[in-house]
Amino acid sequence: MSTVSVALGARSYDIVIEDGLLDRAGERLARYARGGRLVVVTDEHVAAAQLPRLLAALTGAGVAAEVITLPAGEGTKSWDGLSSLMDRLLALEVERNDHVIALGGGVIGDLVGFAAAILKRGCQFVQVPTTLLAQVDSSVGGKTAINTAAGKNLVGAFHQPSLVLIDPTSLDTLPAREVRAGYAEVVKYGLIDDAAFFDWCEKDGTKLLAGDPQARAHAIEKSVGAKAAIVADDEEERSGRRALLNLGHTFGHALEAETGYSDRLLHGEAVAAGMALAFRFSAAQGLCPAEDARRVTAHLRAAGLPAGLSDAGVDADGATLVAHMMHDKKMDGGKLPFLLARGIGQTYLDKQVDLKAVEAFLDGERVAA
C-alpha cells in the first residue's frame, strides 16, 4: 500500500493505492456513512464489473448503500445527465454533510464531483476510480465538469474529494482499449517535466499495458504524486503551473469535438494524438528537437495509441479544428494558450501562438496523412 497526500490546508486529502483495496473499502468509507448509509453512483459497465466488490465491502463494515446506476459513456457527462443525477440524489435526500461515492472512470468522477459541488450548495464526495485514466489523472485535483454543445468541460467547478481510493486490480476487467487510453495520461507526466519517467515509459510501458502489477503500481504512484504536487502548488490554475497538466488537451479537445465526443475517439486517445501534435508543432516552430517529437510519436503508436489526425479518424482541415479550439475553457483575453515543448520533459505554456500557424500546421498534417 502507498499513500500520496494532496496538501491543500483544511481541504487536504489522501490518495490510497493498494491492490485489493476495493474489497476492503468498507473500512475506510464507514466513517463517511451518516446514519449508516452511503450513496454510490456508478455506470452500467462498472456496476457489472466492480460494484459487487464495493457493496460486499460496505455490507461487511455495516454500511447500507443506495446505488444510482447511469448509462456508460461520454454522453452521460451532459446537462441531461447532470439533471437526472441531481433529481435522484435529491429524491434520496442527500444532505450537505453527506458523502457521495463516485465509482467509475473519468465521466462518473467528473459528473458526480460537479453534482456534489452544487447539490444544496455543496456536499462531499469520495473518488473510487476504476479506469487507468481516472486513477492517474481525473480523480485527483478537484476538477469537475460536464460537456456542452459549445465544448468539453465548459461548465464545472473546482471541488476536491475527501478521499481517493485506487485499487489497481480493478483494471483487470478493463478493456485493453481503455487501458491504452489511460496510458496516454501516464506518458503525459514524463513529457511535462520528467524525462527520466518518459524513459521508463519507453522501456517498461508495455509491461504496464500487459497488466504487470509492479509496473502498474509504479506508474500510478508516480503519476498521482506528480499531479498532487502540481495541484498543491496551483489548485485553481492561477499561476500557470497546473496548466501544464493540459498538455495535448487543446489539440485533443478539438479532435474530440470533431468526432462528436463519442466512442469514436476516447478522451485518452485524443490526448495522445494531441500530445504528439503539440510536439510536432513545437518542432515545426523550431522550439523542440525533431528527434524528441519523433520519439513521442513513435512511443504512442507503439503503445497502440493515435498520434495524428488520420490515426484519430479525423479528416478536418486546420480552420475547422482551430474553430473548435476557440471554445476552449482556457481562452484568456481572446488568446488561446498552448502547451508546447522545448524537448521531452520541457513543456511550457505559450500564450502568443499564431493560430494561422496552427491552421497551416494542421493542414500539413492532414496532407501528410
Buried (B, 14 or more C-beta within 10 A) or exposed (E): EBEBEBEBEEEEBBBBBBBEBBBBBBEBBBEBBEEEBBBBBBBBBBBEBBBEBBBBBBEBBEBEBBBBBBEBBBBBBBEEBBEBBBEBBEEBEBEEEBBBBBBBBBBBBBBBBBBBBBBEEEBBBBBBBBBBBBBBBBBBBBBBBBBBEEBBBBBBBBBBBBBBBBBBBBBBEBEEBBBBBBBBBBBBBBBBBBBEBBBBBBEBBBBBBEBBBEBBBBBBBBBBBBBBBBBBEBBEBEEEBBBBBBBBBBBBBBBBBBBEBEEBBBBBBBBBBBBBBBBBBBBBBEBBBEEBBBBBBEBBBEBBBBBBBBBBBBEBBBBBBBBBBEBBBBEEEEEBBBBBBEBBBBBBBBEEBEBEEBBBBBBBBBEEE
